[in-house]
Amino acid sequence: MSSNPSGFDFSNVLRNESILASMQKAGGGKNMAIPTAMKTGTTIVGLTYKNGVVLGADTRATSDTEVADKNCEKIHYLAPNIYCCGAGTAADTEKTTELICSQLELLRMNTKTQSRVVAACTMLKRMLFNYQGYISAALVLGGCDVDGPHVYQIYPHGSTGKLPYTTMGSGSLAAMSVFENSWTDDMEEAEAVELVKRAILAGVFNDLGSGSNVDVCIIRTDGTVDNKRGAVEPNDVSLLRAKINRSDKLNMKKGTTAVLSETFTPHRVTLDDITITPMET
């Protein structure tokens, strides 16, 4: 005789209703349609070089098969010496990094010391593991502290790895092929930046979920940071659009529509129009 747990559990009510509706719509049986996750796409990378860390990301945000944003910012601020690239659901990556950013700020105020990269990694992995992968955030964490430059890869389920270079997202295989071929120890900054640009461009041109421009963030061991938005714009169409001669008839000039009359009545607010609600204490 099996014992049933006491109490009520309504955590899967909405999920079960959605699955039941899909089954009824498909007629049940083998044609049952189970809800699937939304497809996402991104190429994010990070590597260490002699004097710091270089992070890179593309700027395309997709909604299934449509491009939702052509200039999405995927390199997020965590601390003055730590930045994080996010792949997955845009809202999840943005809000996750915002939450950890505030926690790192409180930790700095309490300890009066610089934020450690491993501390940011621990906070992120604990949060993601707590949600068991339901937060769609695959992250590349990079920064410099008293122990030197660090790059971590963080998966949505909370597993992490400390690597000299790494890639994440749907275009990660194309980017990794560039890193595996060209990365070396003790690279100069200029070489590292160019390698990151090439890796992101490999994802842009070989992955449908990645595209638009290349953003680069350089974090140095001396404490300086250089965050470059639009470091590379391979799909710039401004020159092509400039060659198109538009007819002047399509431009509506001022005065095209006649204004018959104009009136202006100022709205005056008095204390009788204001409702005061006492604050709950």
C-alpha positions as CSV (number, residue, x, y, z in Angstrom):
1,M,0.0,0.0,0.0
2,S,1.6,3.3,-1.1
3,S,1.3,6.3,1.1
4,N,0.2,9.6,-0.5
5,P,1.8,12.9,0.6
6,S,-0.3,15.1,2.8
7,G,-1.6,18.4,1.7
8,F,-2.2,19.9,-1.7
9,D,0.2,20.7,-4.5
10,F,-0.9,23.0,-7.3
11,S,2.5,23.7,-8.8
12,N,1.7,21.8,-12.1
13,V,-1.9,22.9,-12.6
14,L,-1.2,25.4,-15.4
15,R,1.3,23.0,-17.0
16,N,-1.2,20.1,-17.0
17,E,-4.0,22.3,-18.4
18,S,-1.7,23.3,-21.3
19,I,-0.6,19.7,-22.0
20,L,-4.2,18.5,-21.9
21,A,-5.3,21.3,-24.3
22,S,-2.5,20.3,-26.7
23,M,-3.6,16.6,-26.5
24,Q,-7.2,17.4,-27.2
25,K,-6.2,19.7,-30.1
26,A,-4.0,16.9,-31.6
27,G,-6.7,14.2,-31.0
28,G,-4.6,12.4,-28.4
29,G,-2.5,9.3,-29.0
30,K,0.7,9.4,-31.0
31,N,0.0,12.9,-32.5
32,M,0.1,14.5,-29.0
33,A,1.8,17.9,-29.2
34,I,4.0,18.7,-26.1
35,P,4.9,22.4,-25.6
36,T,8.5,23.0,-26.5
37,A,11.0,25.7,-25.4
38,M,11.5,28.8,-27.5
39,K,14.6,28.6,-29.7
40,T,17.3,31.2,-28.9
41,G,20.5,32.1,-30.5
42,T,23.7,33.9,-29.5
43,T,27.5,33.8,-29.8
44,I,29.5,34.9,-26.7
45,V,33.2,34.3,-26.0
46,G,35.8,35.1,-23.4
47,L,39.6,34.6,-23.2
48,T,42.5,35.5,-21.0
49,Y,45.6,37.2,-22.3
50,K,48.8,38.4,-20.7
51,N,47.4,41.5,-19.0
52,G,43.7,40.8,-18.6
53,V,40.5,39.4,-20.1
54,V,38.6,40.1,-23.4
55,L,34.9,39.3,-23.7
56,G,32.9,39.4,-26.9
57,A,29.3,39.0,-28.0
58,D,27.1,39.5,-31.1
59,T,24.1,41.8,-30.9
60,R,21.2,39.8,-32.4
61,A,18.2,39.0,-30.3
62,T,15.8,36.4,-31.8
63,S,12.3,35.3,-31.1
64,D,12.0,31.9,-32.7
65,T,12.6,32.5,-36.4
66,E,12.3,36.4,-36.2
67,V,15.0,39.0,-35.4
68,A,13.6,40.9,-32.4
69,D,16.5,43.3,-31.8
70,K,19.5,44.0,-34.1
71,N,21.6,45.8,-31.5
72,C,21.0,43.9,-28.2
73,E,23.6,44.4,-25.5
74,K,24.8,41.0,-24.2
75,I,27.8,42.1,-22.1
76,H,26.5,42.9,-18.7
77,Y,28.2,44.9,-15.8
78,L,28.6,43.0,-12.5
79,A,31.4,45.0,-10.8
80,P,34.0,47.6,-11.8
81,N,36.4,44.7,-12.5
82,I,33.9,42.0,-13.6
83,Y,31.7,41.7,-16.6
84,C,29.5,38.9,-17.9
85,C,28.2,37.8,-21.3
86,G,24.8,36.2,-21.4
87,A,23.2,33.7,-23.8
88,G,19.7,32.3,-23.7
89,T,16.5,34.2,-22.8
90,A,17.3,37.9,-22.8
91,A,15.2,38.7,-19.8
92,D,16.7,35.9,-17.7
93,T,20.3,36.9,-18.4
94,E,19.6,40.6,-17.8
95,K,17.8,40.2,-14.5
96,T,20.1,37.5,-13.2
97,T,23.2,39.7,-13.8
98,E,21.4,42.7,-12.3
99,L,20.6,40.7,-9.1
100,I,24.2,39.4,-8.7
101,C,25.5,43.0,-9.5
102,S,23.5,44.4,-6.5
103,Q,24.7,41.5,-4.2
104,L,28.3,42.2,-5.2
105,E,27.9,45.9,-4.4
106,L,26.5,45.0,-1.0
107,L,29.5,42.6,-0.4
108,R,32.0,45.3,-1.4
109,M,30.3,47.8,1.0
110,N,30.5,45.2,3.8
111,T,34.1,44.0,3.2
112,K,35.6,47.2,1.9
113,T,37.5,45.1,-0.7
114,Q,37.5,44.5,-4.4
115,S,35.0,41.9,-5.7
116,R,36.6,38.6,-6.5
117,V,35.6,36.9,-9.8
118,V,35.2,33.5,-8.0
119,A,32.7,35.1,-5.6
120,A,30.6,36.3,-8.6
121,C,30.9,32.8,-10.1
122,T,29.7,31.2,-6.8
123,M,26.7,33.6,-6.5
124,L,25.7,32.9,-10.1
125,K,26.0,29.1,-9.9
126,R,24.1,28.9,-6.6
127,M,21.2,30.9,-8.0
128,L,21.0,29.0,-11.3
129,F,21.3,25.6,-9.5
130,N,18.5,26.6,-7.2
131,Y,16.2,27.0,-10.2
132,Q,17.3,23.7,-11.8
133,G,17.8,25.1,-15.3
134,Y,14.4,26.9,-15.5
135,I,16.4,30.2,-15.8
136,S,17.7,30.1,-19.3
137,A,21.0,31.9,-18.8
138,A,24.3,30.5,-20.2
139,L,27.0,32.9,-19.1
140,V,30.6,33.7,-19.8
141,L,32.1,35.4,-16.7
142,G,35.3,37.4,-17.0
143,G,37.3,39.7,-14.8
144,C,40.5,40.6,-13.0
145,D,41.2,40.7,-9.3
146,V,44.2,40.3,-6.9
147,D,44.7,36.7,-8.3
148,G,44.9,37.9,-11.9
149,P,42.6,37.4,-14.9
150,H,39.8,34.8,-14.8
151,V,37.3,33.4,-17.3
152,Y,34.4,31.1,-16.2
153,Q,31.7,29.4,-18.2
154,I,28.4,28.9,-16.3
155,Y,25.6,26.6,-17.6
156,P,21.9,27.2,-16.9
157,H,21.8,24.3,-14.4
158,G,24.6,25.8,-12.4
159,S,27.7,23.8,-13.5
160,T,30.8,25.9,-14.0
161,G,34.3,25.6,-15.4
162,K,37.4,27.8,-15.2
163,L,39.1,28.0,-18.6
164,P,41.7,30.1,-20.4
165,Y,39.1,30.6,-23.2
166,T,35.5,29.5,-23.7
167,T,32.5,30.0,-25.9
168,M,28.7,29.7,-25.3
169,G,25.5,30.0,-27.3
170,S,24.3,28.5,-30.6
171,G,27.3,29.8,-32.4
172,S,29.8,28.5,-29.9
173,L,31.1,25.7,-32.1
174,A,32.1,28.1,-34.9
175,A,33.7,30.5,-32.4
176,M,35.5,27.7,-30.6
177,S,37.1,26.5,-33.9
178,V,38.7,29.9,-34.2
179,F,40.0,29.8,-30.6
180,E,41.3,26.3,-30.9
181,N,43.3,27.2,-34.0
182,S,44.7,30.6,-32.9
183,W,44.8,31.0,-29.1
184,T,48.2,31.0,-27.4
185,D,49.5,31.7,-23.9
186,D,50.6,35.3,-23.0
187,M,48.9,36.9,-26.0
188,E,49.2,40.7,-26.4
189,E,46.0,42.8,-26.0
190,A,45.8,43.7,-29.7
191,E,46.1,40.0,-30.7
192,A,43.5,39.0,-28.1
193,V,41.0,41.6,-29.3
194,E,41.4,40.6,-32.9
195,L,41.0,36.9,-32.0
196,V,37.7,37.6,-30.1
197,K,36.4,39.6,-33.1
198,R,37.2,36.8,-35.5
199,A,35.5,34.3,-33.2
200,I,32.3,36.3,-32.9
201,L,32.3,36.9,-36.7
202,A,32.5,33.1,-37.2
203,G,29.3,32.8,-35.2
204,V,27.7,35.7,-37.0
205,F,28.3,34.3,-40.4
206,N,27.8,30.6,-39.6
207,D,24.9,30.6,-37.1
208,L,21.4,31.8,-38.0
209,G,20.7,32.8,-34.4
210,S,23.7,35.2,-34.2
211,G,24.2,38.3,-36.2
212,S,24.5,42.1,-36.5
213,N,27.5,43.7,-34.8
214,V,30.3,42.6,-32.5
215,D,30.7,44.0,-29.0
216,V,34.0,43.8,-27.1
217,C,34.9,44.4,-23.5
218,I,38.5,44.6,-22.3
219,I,39.2,44.2,-18.6
220,R,42.8,44.8,-17.6
221,T,44.7,43.8,-14.5
222,D,45.6,47.5,-13.8
223,G,41.9,48.2,-13.1
224,T,40.9,49.9,-16.4
225,V,38.0,48.7,-18.6
226,D,37.3,49.4,-22.2
227,N,33.8,48.5,-23.3
228,K,33.4,48.9,-27.1
229,R,29.8,48.8,-28.5
230,G,29.8,48.1,-32.2
231,A,33.5,47.3,-32.4
232,V,32.8,45.6,-35.7
233,E,29.7,46.2,-37.9
234,P,29.9,43.7,-40.7
235,N,26.3,44.2,-41.9
236,D,26.3,48.0,-42.0
237,V,23.7,49.0,-44.7
238,S,24.0,52.7,-44.4
239,L,26.2,52.9,-47.6
240,L,23.6,50.9,-49.5
241,R,20.7,53.0,-48.3
242,A,22.6,56.2,-49.2
243,K,22.7,55.0,-52.9
244,I,18.9,54.8,-53.1
245,N,17.3,57.9,-54.6
246,R,14.0,58.4,-52.9
247,S,11.4,60.6,-54.6
248,D,10.8,63.9,-52.8
249,K,7.1,63.3,-53.2
250,L,7.2,60.7,-50.4
251,N,8.5,63.3,-47.9
252,M,5.6,65.2,-46.3
253,K,6.8,68.8,-45.8
254,K,5.6,71.1,-43.1
255,G,2.3,72.8,-44.0
256,T,1.1,69.9,-46.2
257,T,-1.9,69.5,-44.0
258,A,-3.8,72.8,-43.4
259,V,-4.4,73.8,-39.7
260,L,-7.9,75.4,-39.5
261,S,-7.7,76.6,-35.9
262,E,-5.7,76.3,-32.7
263,T,-6.9,76.5,-29.1
264,F,-5.0,75.9,-25.8
265,T,-6.7,75.5,-22.4
266,P,-4.4,75.2,-19.4
267,H,-5.4,72.6,-16.8
268,R,-5.3,74.0,-13.3
269,V,-4.9,71.6,-10.4
270,T,-6.2,72.5,-7.0
271,L,-6.1,70.7,-3.6
272,D,-9.7,69.6,-4.2
273,D,-8.5,67.5,-7.1
274,I,-6.0,65.6,-5.0
275,T,-6.9,62.5,-3.0
276,I,-4.5,61.9,-0.1
277,T,-4.1,58.3,1.0
278,P,-2.4,57.7,4.4
279,M,0.6,55.4,4.4
280,E,0.3,52.1,6.1
281,T,2.5,51.8,9.1
